[in-house]
Amino acid sequence: MPMRFAAADDAALPLHLVDAAALDGWLSDQGGAVATWLKAVGFSAGIGSAVVVPDGNGAPMMAVAGHGTADQRARGRFALAAAAAALPAGTYRLITDLTGPALEQEALGWLLAGYSFDRYRDQPGASAQLVAPEGVDAARLEAIAEGEALTRDLINTPAGDMGPQELADAASGLATEFGAEIEVIEGDDLLTRNFPMIHAVGRASTRAPRLIDMHWGDTGPKLTLVGKGVCFDTGGLNIKPGASMGLMKKDMGGSATVLGLARMIMALDLPLRLRVLIPAVENSISGNAFRPQDILTARNGLTVEINNTDAEGRLVLADALAYGAEDAPDLMLSMATLTGAARVAVGPDLAPFYSDDADIVAALTRAGDAVADPVWRMPFHAPYEAMIEPGIADLDNAPKGGFAGSITAALFLRRFAGAGTRYTHFDIYGWQPAAAPARPKGGVGQGARALLDALPEILGL
């Protein structure tokens, strides 16, 4: 169903959001019949609880949703979304004391609870609809929800239906919708145009590699988003074991996330010049696959020794980052499902990011908390630079030793971002391993909402 609020409707059923700690006081303020009914059905205002209360004739009179306790809410997000999934189909209007960011979070969570991935079978999301609560920016929340839905759809689509061409088609559809310009450099043209590492990683597949380059906006600061678009990763000649290959349809989660963020930016008509760069490849195995011990020369002239063909994402991003830096953007961001080391460090729920810019760090930290999109700053730790310098070439794509894998990957990427570029890198997971309120199991955006909220502060919009 569309990720939108219901039209204002006088017949919408009142939906009271009740904090568990305030339940007794709230019940005492209601009529005796309401309190009697809720006590009879055992309503305790826990997160995810929702009850429709009938009038004397048995018709719905109101609904009540639990908001849990402060401690319970601190251990999760989108409490109202949990109740939305438990309510019957209908239209509701929220009755609550929440205001500001807290109300915006809960209203957005309701919209996100309506998401379902139904390309291959019917899978309805929450069917209850909400009238936009008074005091929220409904259009902004809808734009955010639709951008998130795009990200989820792209990640959830299996690689058989989401290869480099299909990813380019998705970007082209977005460009058409918002009047952006797009260029796709494909196959051997990548060599002609000096994108050797994108070509090397993708050349073994029957699905040609390509670089997607989208531009939108003609005034304001320049923002360049670079997203890893590895549509499937076998690991190359350093082939992954089957268990590690099982989720590799999501290895284009960085590209899906930047496209979702781009959709939000364009739908909200932010006053900036947006560029999206996506190296779209499939890391496959054939006689012409790139090999361990090969040395590749990147777009910016740096040489890279290949010590593991399964560390391919940083290679394709390197060419794209070098290309983006040539345009001297005011801010360049990369997003990638880059390392398992990041998952070991912070788990699947946090989006770690790397930045040396104190203003960016402060803005992202504030925004992540404000919009319930948790992020965590990680260090560009300069003493580890030596770990990515193999001696035979300028850089090593897979340092030995097993330590600091996410940091060394980020340091590798920074070598291509340009010396004077404000640069931030996100090493995201892009996957919800178990269903949670507003986030069904499957593909999920991470960091995009925090970035959207932080951009005005970072870029002075």
Sequence and secondary structure as in RCSB ss.txt:
>XXXX:A:sequence
MPMRFAAADDAALPLHLVDAAALDGWLSDQGGAVATWLKAVGFSAGIGSAVVVPDGNGAPMMAVAGHGTADQRAR
GRFALAAAAAALPAGTYRLITDLTGPALEQEALGWLLAGYSFDRYRDQPGASAQLVAPEGVDAARLEAIAEGEAL
TRDLINTPAGDMGPQELADAASGLATEFGAEIEVIEGDDLLTRNFPMIHAVGRASTRAPRLIDMHWGDTGPKLTL
VGKGVCFDTGGLNIKPGASMGLMKKDMGGSATVLGLARMIMALDLPLRLRVLIPAVENSISGNAFRPQDILTARN
GLTVEINNTDAEGRLVLADALAYGAEDAPDLMLSMATLTGAARVAVGPDLAPFYSDDADIVAALTRAGDAVADPV
WRMPFHAPYEAMIEPGIADLDNAPKGGFAGSITAALFLRRFAGAGTRYTHFDIYGWQPAAAPARPKGGVGQGARA
LLDALPEILGL
>XXXX:A:secstr
  S  B   TT EEEEEE GGGHHHHHHHS HHHHHHHHHTT    TT EEEEE TTSSEEEEEEE   HHHHHT
SS HHHHHHTTS SEEEEEE S  HHHHHHHHHHHHHHT    SSS      EEEB  TTS HHHHHHHHHHHHH
HHHHHHS GGG SHHHHHHHHHHHHHHHT EEEEEETTHHHHTT HHHHHHHTTSSS  EEEEEEE SSS EEEE
EE EEEEE  TTS   HHHHTTGGGGGHHHHHHHHHHHHHHHTT SSEEEEEEEEEEE  STT   TT EEE TT
S EEE S TT  HHHHHHHHHHHHHTT  SEEEEEE   HHHHHHHTTT EEEE   HHHHHHHHHHHHHTT  E
EEE   GGGGGGG  SSSSEESS TTS SHHHHHHHHHHTTS TT  EEEEE   EESS BTTB SEE   SHHH
HHHHHHHHHT 
